[in-house]
Amino acid sequence: MAGEREIPGLGLSGFWTLGSNGWKSDMDSNLWLLSILAQPNVSSVVASVPATPSAGQRHILTSGPHAQNIAVYDRNPIDSGTAGWVYIPPLPGWIMSDNSTGDVLRFDG
């Protein structure tokens, strides 16, 4: 774990030292994040996450400690056995579509 660093843009990790033992978990997180953000869309914009979510469900939150974050219900990208909400803070300029309204949303910070 000596050479890796965060890559500008999506916050992915890269540039691992050959033989680094942190590579697998970091790469799993990279692929998980890319899967969500490569063609970003959410089910809806809501005040809080649903009490009975389904796997892969995504929302933008409008209130609470994770306001403006993208909430994704899935297995944790590091601990693939634990399901729950994972929160992704957006960066200025990110564009997403809201599937419930058809609106295109742009995060401006």
ZAZAVEX-536136 format. One record per atom (N, C-alpha, C, O): x, y, z. Coordinates in Angstrom, 2 decimals, decimal comma. Layout:
% residues N
<atom px="X" py="Y" pz="Z"/>
...
//
This chain:
% residues 109
<atom px="0,83" py="-1,19" pz="0,00"/>
<atom px="0,00" py="0,00" pz="0,00"/>
<atom px="0,87" py="1,26" pz="0,00"/>
<atom px="0,60" py="2,21" pz="0,73"/>
<atom px="1,90" py="1,25" pz="-0,81"/>
<atom px="2,82" py="2,38" pz="-0,77"/>
<atom px="2,59" py="3,37" pz="-1,91"/>
<atom px="2,76" py="4,57" pz="-1,69"/>
<atom px="2,20" py="2,92" pz="-3,10"/>
<atom px="2,16" py="3,82" pz="-4,24"/>
<atom px="0,80" py="4,32" pz="-4,63"/>
<atom px="0,70" py="5,25" pz="-5,44"/>
<atom px="-0,29" py="3,73" pz="-4,09"/>
<atom px="-1,60" py="4,11" pz="-4,57"/>
<atom px="-1,97" py="5,52" pz="-4,13"/>
<atom px="-1,47" py="6,05" pz="-3,13"/>
<atom px="-2,87" py="6,11" pz="-4,93"/>
<atom px="-3,35" py="7,45" pz="-4,63"/>
<atom px="-4,74" py="7,61" pz="-5,22"/>
<atom px="-5,16" py="6,81" pz="-6,06"/>
<atom px="-5,43" py="8,62" pz="-4,77"/>
<atom px="-6,75" py="8,91" pz="-5,31"/>
<atom px="-6,58" py="9,62" pz="-6,65"/>
<atom px="-5,76" py="10,54" pz="-6,77"/>
<atom px="-7,35" py="9,19" pz="-7,64"/>
<atom px="-7,30" py="9,77" pz="-8,98"/>
<atom px="-8,33" py="10,90" pz="-9,04"/>
<atom px="-9,46" py="10,69" pz="-8,61"/>
<atom px="-7,99" py="12,07" pz="-9,56"/>
<atom px="-8,95" py="13,17" pz="-9,64"/>
<atom px="-10,18" py="12,77" pz="-10,46"/>
<atom px="-10,09" py="11,96" pz="-11,38"/>
<atom px="-11,32" py="13,35" pz="-10,12"/>
<atom px="-12,56" py="13,09" pz="-10,85"/>
<atom px="-13,57" py="12,38" pz="-9,98"/>
<atom px="-14,28" py="13,03" pz="-9,20"/>
<atom px="-13,65" py="11,06" pz="-10,09"/>
<atom px="-14,62" py="10,28" pz="-9,32"/>
<atom px="-14,11" py="9,86" pz="-7,95"/>
<atom px="-14,87" py="9,33" pz="-7,14"/>
<atom px="-12,83" py="10,07" pz="-7,68"/>
<atom px="-12,28" py="9,64" pz="-6,41"/>
<atom px="-11,87" py="8,18" pz="-6,40"/>
<atom px="-11,82" py="7,56" pz="-5,34"/>
<atom px="-11,59" py="7,62" pz="-7,58"/>
<atom px="-11,15" py="6,22" pz="-7,67"/>
<atom px="-9,71" py="6,12" pz="-7,19"/>
<atom px="-8,97" py="7,11" pz="-7,17"/>
<atom px="-9,31" py="4,90" pz="-6,80"/>
<atom px="-7,93" py="4,64" pz="-6,39"/>
<atom px="-7,17" py="4,04" pz="-7,56"/>
<atom px="-7,75" py="3,38" pz="-8,42"/>
<atom px="-5,88" py="4,27" pz="-7,59"/>
<atom px="-5,05" py="3,70" pz="-8,64"/>
<atom px="-3,58" py="3,82" pz="-8,32"/>
<atom px="-3,20" py="4,31" pz="-7,25"/>
<atom px="-2,76" py="3,37" pz="-9,24"/>
<atom px="-1,31" py="3,46" pz="-9,15"/>
<atom px="-0,75" py="2,67" pz="-7,97"/>
<atom px="0,13" py="3,14" pz="-7,26"/>
<atom px="-1,29" py="1,45" pz="-7,79"/>
<atom px="-0,80" py="0,59" pz="-6,72"/>
<atom px="0,63" py="0,13" pz="-7,02"/>
<atom px="1,02" py="-0,01" pz="-8,18"/>
<atom px="1,37" py="-0,08" pz="-5,98"/>
<atom px="2,69" py="-0,70" pz="-6,09"/>
<atom px="2,47" py="-2,16" pz="-6,46"/>
<atom px="1,60" py="-2,81" pz="-5,89"/>
<atom px="3,25" py="-2,68" pz="-7,39"/>
<atom px="3,13" py="-4,07" pz="-7,81"/>
<atom px="3,18" py="-4,97" pz="-6,58"/>
<atom px="4,10" py="-4,88" pz="-5,77"/>
<atom px="2,19" py="-5,84" pz="-6,44"/>
<atom px="2,12" py="-6,76" pz="-5,30"/>
<atom px="1,43" py="-6,19" pz="-4,09"/>
<atom px="1,41" py="-6,83" pz="-3,04"/>
<atom px="0,85" py="-4,98" pz="-4,20"/>
<atom px="0,17" py="-4,36" pz="-3,06"/>
<atom px="-0,96" py="-5,25" pz="-2,58"/>
<atom px="-1,74" py="-5,76" pz="-3,38"/>
<atom px="-1,06" py="-5,43" pz="-1,26"/>
<atom px="-2,12" py="-6,29" pz="-0,73"/>
<atom px="-3,44" py="-5,56" pz="-0,54"/>
<atom px="-4,41" py="-6,19" pz="-0,12"/>
<atom px="-3,53" py="-4,27" pz="-0,82"/>
<atom px="-4,79" py="-3,54" pz="-0,72"/>
<atom px="-5,51" py="-3,44" pz="-2,05"/>
<atom px="-6,58" py="-2,83" pz="-2,13"/>
<atom px="-4,94" py="-4,04" pz="-3,08"/>
<atom px="-5,47" py="-3,88" pz="-4,43"/>
<atom px="-6,89" py="-4,41" pz="-4,59"/>
<atom px="-7,72" py="-3,72" pz="-5,18"/>
<atom px="-7,20" py="-5,59" pz="-4,09"/>
<atom px="-8,51" py="-6,19" pz="-4,33"/>
<atom px="-9,66" py="-5,35" pz="-3,78"/>
<atom px="-10,60" py="-5,04" pz="-4,50"/>
<atom px="-9,60" py="-4,98" pz="-2,52"/>
<atom px="-10,70" py="-4,22" pz="-1,93"/>
<atom px="-10,85" py="-2,85" pz="-2,59"/>
<atom px="-11,96" py="-2,39" pz="-2,81"/>
<atom px="-9,73" py="-2,20" pz="-2,90"/>
<atom px="-9,80" py="-0,90" pz="-3,57"/>
<atom px="-10,37" py="-1,03" pz="-4,98"/>
<atom px="-11,16" py="-0,19" pz="-5,40"/>
<atom px="-9,98" py="-2,06" pz="-5,71"/>
<atom px="-10,50" py="-2,25" pz="-7,06"/>
<atom px="-11,99" py="-2,60" pz="-7,03"/>
<atom px="-12,75" py="-2,14" pz="-7,88"/>
<atom px="-12,41" py="-3,42" pz="-6,05"/>
<atom px="-13,84" py="-3,70" pz="-5,90"/>
<atom px="-14,62" py="-2,41" pz="-5,68"/>
<atom px="-15,69" py="-2,22" pz="-6,27"/>
<atom px="-14,11" py="-1,51" pz="-4,84"/>
<atom px="-14,76" py="-0,22" pz="-4,60"/>
<atom px="-14,78" py="0,62" pz="-5,86"/>
<atom px="-15,79" py="1,27" pz="-6,15"/>
<atom px="-13,69" py="0,63" pz="-6,62"/>
<atom px="-13,64" py="1,37" pz="-7,88"/>
<atom px="-14,72" py="0,89" pz="-8,84"/>
<atom px="-15,46" py="1,71" pz="-9,41"/>
<atom px="-14,83" py="-0,42" pz="-9,04"/>
<atom px="-15,80" py="-0,97" pz="-9,98"/>
<atom px="-17,22" py="-0,70" pz="-9,52"/>
<atom px="-18,09" py="-0,41" pz="-10,34"/>
<atom px="-17,47" py="-0,78" pz="-8,22"/>
<atom px="-18,80" py="-0,50" pz="-7,67"/>
<atom px="-19,17" py="0,95" pz="-7,96"/>
<atom px="-20,27" py="1,23" pz="-8,43"/>
<atom px="-18,25" py="1,88" pz="-7,68"/>
<atom px="-18,52" py="3,29" pz="-7,90"/>
<atom px="-18,71" py="3,59" pz="-9,39"/>
<atom px="-19,61" py="4,36" pz="-9,75"/>
<atom px="-17,90" py="3,02" pz="-10,24"/>
<atom px="-18,05" py="3,21" pz="-11,69"/>
<atom px="-19,40" py="2,70" pz="-12,19"/>
<atom px="-20,02" py="3,33" pz="-13,04"/>
<atom px="-19,84" py="1,57" pz="-11,66"/>
<atom px="-21,12" py="1,00" pz="-12,06"/>
<atom px="-22,27" py="1,96" pz="-11,77"/>
<atom px="-23,24" py="2,02" pz="-12,52"/>
<atom px="-22,17" py="2,70" pz="-10,69"/>
<atom px="-23,23" py="3,63" pz="-10,30"/>
<atom px="-23,10" py="4,96" pz="-11,03"/>
<atom px="-24,11" py="5,54" pz="-11,42"/>
<atom px="-21,88" py="5,45" pz="-11,21"/>
<atom px="-21,70" py="6,81" pz="-11,73"/>
<atom px="-21,40" py="6,91" pz="-13,21"/>
<atom px="-21,40" py="8,02" pz="-13,75"/>
<atom px="-21,16" py="5,80" pz="-13,91"/>
<atom px="-20,85" py="5,89" pz="-15,34"/>
<atom px="-22,06" py="6,36" pz="-16,15"/>
<atom px="-21,89" py="7,12" pz="-17,11"/>
<atom px="-23,25" py="5,95" pz="-15,80"/>
<atom px="-24,49" py="6,41" pz="-16,43"/>
<atom px="-25,46" py="6,71" pz="-15,28"/>
<atom px="-26,41" py="5,95" pz="-15,06"/>
<atom px="-25,24" py="7,81" pz="-14,55"/>
<atom px="-25,94" py="8,02" pz="-13,29"/>
<atom px="-27,41" py="8,35" pz="-13,43"/>
<atom px="-27,81" py="9,20" pz="-14,22"/>
<atom px="-28,20" py="7,64" pz="-12,65"/>
<atom px="-29,63" py="7,93" pz="-12,54"/>
<atom px="-30,10" py="7,49" pz="-11,16"/>
<atom px="-29,50" py="6,61" pz="-10,54"/>
<atom px="-31,17" py="8,10" pz="-10,70"/>
<atom px="-31,74" py="7,77" pz="-9,40"/>
<atom px="-33,23" py="7,48" pz="-9,57"/>
<atom px="-33,85" py="7,95" pz="-10,52"/>
<atom px="-33,79" py="6,71" pz="-8,64"/>
<atom px="-35,22" py="6,42" pz="-8,67"/>
<atom px="-36,02" py="7,68" pz="-8,42"/>
<atom px="-37,06" py="7,90" pz="-9,04"/>
<atom px="-35,53" py="8,51" pz="-7,48"/>
<atom px="-36,23" py="9,75" pz="-7,15"/>
<atom px="-35,38" py="10,60" pz="-6,22"/>
<atom px="-34,33" py="10,18" pz="-5,74"/>
<atom px="-35,88" py="11,81" pz="-5,98"/>
<atom px="-35,30" py="12,71" pz="-5,00"/>
<atom px="-36,23" py="12,66" pz="-3,80"/>
<atom px="-37,42" py="12,96" pz="-3,93"/>
<atom px="-35,70" py="12,30" pz="-2,63"/>
<atom px="-36,54" py="12,08" pz="-1,45"/>
<atom px="-35,90" py="12,72" pz="-0,21"/>
<atom px="-34,70" py="13,00" pz="-0,19"/>
<atom px="-36,72" py="12,94" pz="0,82"/>
<atom px="-36,21" py="13,51" pz="2,07"/>
<atom px="-35,42" py="12,48" pz="2,86"/>
<atom px="-34,43" py="12,82" pz="3,51"/>
<atom px="-35,85" py="11,22" pz="2,82"/>
<atom px="-35,15" py="10,17" pz="3,55"/>
<atom px="-35,25" py="8,86" pz="2,78"/>
<atom px="-36,13" py="8,70" pz="1,92"/>
<atom px="-34,36" py="7,94" pz="3,08"/>
<atom px="-34,33" py="6,66" pz="2,37"/>
<atom px="-35,56" py="5,83" pz="2,73"/>
<atom px="-36,05" py="5,91" pz="3,86"/>
<atom px="-36,08" py="5,02" pz="1,79"/>
<atom px="-37,22" py="4,17" pz="2,08"/>
<atom px="-36,90" py="3,13" pz="3,14"/>
<atom px="-35,76" py="2,67" pz="3,26"/>
<atom px="-37,92" py="2,76" pz="3,93"/>
<atom px="-37,73" py="1,78" pz="5,00"/>
<atom px="-37,55" py="0,37" pz="4,47"/>
<atom px="-36,89" py="-0,46" pz="5,10"/>
<atom px="-38,13" py="0,07" pz="3,31"/>
<atom px="-38,02" py="-1,28" pz="2,73"/>
<atom px="-37,46" py="-1,18" pz="1,31"/>
<atom px="-38,21" py="-1,33" pz="0,34"/>
<atom px="-36,18" py="-0,92" pz="1,18"/>
<atom px="-35,58" py="-0,76" pz="-0,14"/>
<atom px="-35,33" py="-2,08" pz="-0,84"/>
<atom px="-35,34" py="-3,14" pz="-0,22"/>
<atom px="-35,12" py="-2,00" pz="-2,13"/>
<atom px="-34,71" py="-3,17" pz="-2,90"/>
<atom px="-33,25" py="-2,98" pz="-3,33"/>
<atom px="-32,77" py="-1,85" pz="-3,40"/>
<atom px="-32,58" py="-4,07" pz="-3,61"/>
<atom px="-31,16" py="-4,01" pz="-3,98"/>
<atom px="-30,96" py="-3,13" pz="-5,20"/>
<atom px="-31,70" py="-3,23" pz="-6,18"/>
<atom px="-29,97" py="-2,27" pz="-5,13"/>
<atom px="-29,63" py="-1,40" pz="-6,24"/>
<atom px="-30,41" py="-0,10" pz="-6,29"/>
<atom px="-30,14" py="0,74" pz="-7,15"/>
<atom px="-31,37" py="0,09" pz="-5,40"/>
<atom px="-32,17" py="1,31" pz="-5,39"/>
<atom px="-31,28" py="2,51" pz="-5,10"/>
<atom px="-30,39" py="2,45" pz="-4,25"/>
<atom px="-31,54" py="3,63" pz="-5,82"/>
<atom px="-30,73" py="4,84" pz="-5,67"/>
<atom px="-31,63" py="6,06" pz="-5,56"/>
<atom px="-32,63" py="6,17" pz="-6,28"/>
<atom px="-31,27" py="6,97" pz="-4,66"/>
<atom px="-32,03" py="8,21" pz="-4,45"/>
<atom px="-31,07" py="9,35" pz="-4,16"/>
<atom px="-29,94" py="9,12" pz="-3,72"/>
<atom px="-31,51" py="10,57" pz="-4,41"/>
<atom px="-30,81" py="11,75" pz="-3,93"/>
<atom px="-31,60" py="12,22" pz="-2,72"/>
<atom px="-32,83" py="12,34" pz="-2,77"/>
<atom px="-30,90" py="12,50" pz="-1,63"/>
<atom px="-31,55" py="12,91" pz="-0,39"/>
<atom px="-31,60" py="14,42" pz="-0,27"/>
<atom px="-30,66" py="15,11" pz="-0,67"/>
<atom px="-32,72" py="14,94" pz="0,27"/>
<atom px="-32,88" py="16,38" pz="0,40"/>
<atom px="-32,70" py="16,89" pz="1,83"/>
<atom px="-32,61" py="18,10" pz="2,03"/>
<atom px="-32,64" py="15,99" pz="2,82"/>
<atom px="-32,49" py="16,45" pz="4,20"/>
<atom px="-31,72" py="15,43" pz="5,03"/>
<atom px="-31,41" py="14,33" pz="4,57"/>
<atom px="-31,42" py="15,82" pz="6,25"/>
<atom px="-30,71" py="14,93" pz="7,16"/>
<atom px="-29,20" py="15,03" pz="6,99"/>
<atom px="-28,71" py="15,87" pz="6,24"/>
<atom px="-28,48" py="14,17" pz="7,70"/>
<atom px="-27,01" py="14,24" pz="7,67"/>
<atom px="-26,40" py="13,91" pz="6,31"/>
<atom px="-25,25" py="14,26" pz="6,04"/>
<atom px="-27,17" py="13,24" pz="5,45"/>
<atom px="-26,66" py="12,88" pz="4,12"/>
<atom px="-27,36" py="13,68" pz="3,02"/>
<atom px="-27,44" py="13,22" pz="1,88"/>
<atom px="-27,86" py="14,87" pz="3,37"/>
<atom px="-28,55" py="15,70" pz="2,37"/>
<atom px="-27,64" py="15,95" pz="1,18"/>
<atom px="-26,45" py="16,22" pz="1,34"/>
<atom px="-28,20" py="15,86" pz="0,00"/>
<atom px="-27,56" py="16,04" pz="-1,31"/>
<atom px="-26,69" py="14,85" pz="-1,71"/>
<atom px="-26,13" py="14,85" pz="-2,81"/>
<atom px="-26,56" py="13,85" pz="-0,86"/>
<atom px="-25,79" py="12,65" pz="-1,22"/>
<atom px="-26,65" py="11,73" pz="-2,08"/>
<atom px="-27,88" py="11,80" pz="-2,06"/>
<atom px="-25,98" py="10,88" pz="-2,82"/>
<atom px="-26,64" py="9,81" pz="-3,56"/>
<atom px="-26,65" py="8,62" pz="-2,62"/>
<atom px="-25,60" py="8,14" pz="-2,20"/>
<atom px="-27,84" py="8,13" pz="-2,29"/>
<atom px="-27,99" py="6,97" pz="-1,41"/>
<atom px="-28,21" py="5,74" pz="-2,27"/>
<atom px="-29,12" py="5,73" pz="-3,11"/>
<atom px="-27,40" py="4,72" pz="-2,08"/>
<atom px="-27,48" py="3,49" pz="-2,86"/>
<atom px="-27,69" py="2,33" pz="-1,89"/>
<atom px="-26,91" py="2,15" pz="-0,95"/>
<atom px="-28,74" py="1,52" pz="-2,11"/>
<atom px="-28,96" py="0,35" pz="-1,26"/>
<atom px="-28,32" py="-0,85" pz="-1,95"/>
<atom px="-28,76" py="-1,27" pz="-3,02"/>
<atom px="-27,30" py="-1,39" pz="-1,33"/>
<atom px="-26,56" py="-2,49" pz="-1,93"/>
<atom px="-25,69" py="-3,12" pz="-0,86"/>
<atom px="-25,62" py="-2,65" pz="0,27"/>
<atom px="-25,03" py="-4,19" pz="-1,24"/>
<atom px="-24,01" py="-4,74" pz="-0,35"/>
<atom px="-22,86" py="-3,75" pz="-0,33"/>
<atom px="-22,50" py="-3,18" pz="-1,36"/>
<atom px="-22,28" py="-3,56" pz="0,83"/>
<atom px="-21,14" py="-2,67" pz="0,97"/>
<atom px="-20,05" py="-3,12" pz="0,01"/>
<atom px="-19,74" py="-4,31" pz="-0,04"/>
<atom px="-19,44" py="-2,20" pz="-0,76"/>
<atom px="-18,43" py="-2,61" pz="-1,74"/>
<atom px="-17,19" py="-3,24" pz="-1,13"/>
<atom px="-16,47" py="-3,97" pz="-1,81"/>
<atom px="-16,93" py="-2,99" pz="0,14"/>
<atom px="-15,78" py="-3,60" pz="0,80"/>
<atom px="-16,17" py="-4,94" pz="1,43"/>
<atom px="-15,48" py="-5,94" pz="1,25"/>
<atom px="-17,28" py="-4,95" pz="2,16"/>
<atom px="-17,75" py="-6,15" pz="2,85"/>
<atom px="-18,98" py="-6,65" pz="2,11"/>
<atom px="-20,10" py="-6,31" pz="2,48"/>
<atom px="-18,79" py="-7,45" pz="1,07"/>
<atom px="-19,88" py="-7,81" pz="0,15"/>
<atom px="-21,01" py="-8,60" pz="0,80"/>
<atom px="-22,02" py="-8,86" pz="0,15"/>
<atom px="-20,87" py="-9,00" pz="2,04"/>
<atom px="-21,94" py="-9,73" pz="2,71"/>
<atom px="-22,92" py="-8,84" pz="3,44"/>
<atom px="-23,98" py="-9,32" pz="3,83"/>
<atom px="-22,62" py="-7,57" pz="3,65"/>
<atom px="-23,45" py="-6,68" pz="4,43"/>
<atom px="-24,24" py="-5,75" pz="3,52"/>
<atom px="-23,66" py="-4,97" pz="2,78"/>
<atom px="-25,58" py="-5,85" pz="3,57"/>
<atom px="-26,42" py="-4,96" pz="2,77"/>
<atom px="-26,79" py="-3,74" pz="3,60"/>
<atom px="-26,96" py="-3,83" pz="4,82"/>
<atom px="-26,93" py="-2,60" pz="2,96"/>
<atom px="-27,32" py="-1,38" pz="3,64"/>
<atom px="-27,20" py="-0,19" pz="2,71"/>
<atom px="-26,87" py="-0,34" pz="1,53"/>
<atom px="-27,48" py="0,97" pz="3,25"/>
<atom px="-27,37" py="2,19" pz="2,47"/>
<atom px="-25,92" py="2,67" pz="2,45"/>
<atom px="-25,26" py="2,71" pz="3,49"/>
<atom px="-25,45" py="3,03" pz="1,27"/>
<atom px="-24,12" py="3,60" pz="1,10"/>
<atom px="-24,35" py="4,99" pz="0,52"/>
<atom px="-25,15" py="5,16" pz="-0,40"/>
<atom px="-23,65" py="5,99" pz="1,06"/>
<atom px="-23,86" py="7,38" pz="0,66"/>
<atom px="-22,66" py="7,89" pz="-0,13"/>
<atom px="-21,51" py="7,77" pz="0,30"/>
<atom px="-22,96" py="8,47" pz="-1,29"/>
<atom px="-21,91" py="9,00" pz="-2,16"/>
<atom px="-22,09" py="10,51" pz="-2,24"/>
<atom px="-23,09" py="10,99" pz="-2,79"/>
<atom px="-21,14" py="11,27" pz="-1,69"/>
<atom px="-21,26" py="12,73" pz="-1,81"/>
<atom px="-20,91" py="13,16" pz="-3,23"/>
<atom px="-19,85" py="12,80" pz="-3,74"/>
<atom px="-21,79" py="13,95" pz="-3,87"/>
<atom px="-21,51" py="14,36" pz="-5,25"/>
<atom px="-20,46" py="15,46" pz="-5,31"/>
<atom px="-20,23" py="16,18" pz="-4,34"/>
<atom px="-19,85" py="15,58" pz="-6,46"/>
<atom px="-18,91" py="16,66" pz="-6,73"/>
<atom px="-19,58" py="17,68" pz="-7,65"/>
<atom px="-20,42" py="17,30" pz="-8,47"/>
<atom px="-19,22" py="18,96" pz="-7,54"/>
<atom px="-19,81" py="19,96" pz="-8,43"/>
<atom px="-19,65" py="19,57" pz="-9,90"/>
<atom px="-18,58" py="19,17" pz="-10,34"/>
<atom px="-20,77" py="19,72" pz="-10,64"/>
<atom px="-20,77" py="19,41" pz="-12,06"/>
<atom px="-21,37" py="18,05" pz="-12,40"/>
<atom px="-21,66" py="17,78" pz="-13,56"/>
<atom px="-21,55" py="17,18" pz="-11,39"/>
<atom px="-22,14" py="15,86" pz="-11,67"/>
<atom px="-23,57" py="16,05" pz="-12,18"/>
<atom px="-24,32" py="16,88" pz="-11,67"/>
<atom px="-23,93" py="15,26" pz="-13,18"/>
<atom px="-25,26" py="15,31" pz="-13,78"/>
<atom px="-25,91" py="13,94" pz="-13,63"/>
<atom px="-25,28" py="12,92" pz="-13,91"/>
<atom px="-27,17" py="13,92" pz="-13,18"/>
<atom px="-27,92" py="12,67" pz="-13,00"/>
<atom px="-29,32" py="12,86" pz="-13,55"/>
<atom px="-29,81" py="13,99" pz="-13,66"/>
<atom px="-29,95" py="11,76" pz="-13,89"/>
<atom px="-31,36" py="11,83" pz="-14,28"/>
<atom px="-32,22" py="11,26" pz="-13,17"/>
<atom px="-31,85" py="10,29" pz="-12,50"/>
<atom px="-33,37" py="11,87" pz="-12,97"/>
<atom px="-34,36" py="11,43" pz="-11,98"/>
<atom px="-35,40" py="10,61" pz="-12,73"/>
<atom px="-36,19" py="11,16" pz="-13,50"/>
<atom px="-35,40" py="9,30" pz="-12,52"/>
<atom px="-36,31" py="8,42" pz="-13,26"/>
<atom px="-37,78" py="8,67" pz="-12,96"/>
<atom px="-38,63" py="8,37" pz="-13,80"/>
<atom px="-38,12" py="9,23" pz="-11,79"/>
<atom px="-39,51" py="9,43" pz="-11,45"/>
<atom px="-40,12" py="10,63" pz="-12,17"/>
<atom px="-41,33" py="10,66" pz="-12,40"/>
<atom px="-39,30" py="11,63" pz="-12,52"/>
<atom px="-39,82" py="12,84" pz="-13,16"/>
<atom px="-39,28" py="13,06" pz="-14,57"/>
<atom px="-39,86" py="13,82" pz="-15,34"/>
<atom px="-38,18" py="12,38" pz="-14,90"/>
<atom px="-37,53" py="12,61" pz="-16,19"/>
<atom px="-36,63" py="13,83" pz="-16,18"/>
<atom px="-36,06" py="14,19" pz="-17,21"/>
<atom px="-36,50" py="14,48" pz="-15,02"/>
<atom px="-35,65" py="15,67" pz="-14,92"/>
<atom px="-34,18" py="15,29" pz="-14,97"/>
<atom px="-33,78" py="14,21" pz="-14,54"/>
<atom px="-33,38" py="16,21" pz="-15,52"/>
<atom px="-31,93" py="16,08" pz="-15,48"/>
<atom px="-31,43" py="17,03" pz="-14,39"/>
<atom px="-31,74" py="18,22" pz="-14,42"/>
<atom px="-30,68" py="16,50" pz="-13,45"/>
<atom px="-30,23" py="17,26" pz="-12,29"/>
<atom px="-28,74" py="17,49" pz="-12,37"/>
<atom px="-27,98" py="16,58" pz="-12,72"/>
<atom px="-28,31" py="18,69" pz="-12,05"/>
<atom px="-26,87" py="19,02" pz="-12,04"/>
<atom px="-26,52" py="19,53" pz="-10,66"/>
<atom px="-27,14" py="20,47" pz="-10,15"/>
<atom px="-25,52" py="18,89" pz="-10,04"/>
<atom px="-25,08" py="19,31" pz="-8,72"/>
<atom px="-24,13" py="20,49" pz="-8,87"/>
<atom px="-23,12" py="20,40" pz="-9,57"/>
<atom px="-24,47" py="21,60" pz="-8,21"/>
<atom px="-23,63" py="22,80" pz="-8,31"/>
<atom px="-22,93" py="23,14" pz="-7,01"/>
<atom px="-22,31" py="24,20" pz="-6,89"/>
<atom px="-23,02" py="22,23" pz="-6,04"/>
<atom px="-22,32" py="22,45" pz="-4,77"/>
<atom px="-23,16" py="23,26" pz="-3,83"/>
<atom px="-22,73" py="23,55" pz="-2,71"/>
//
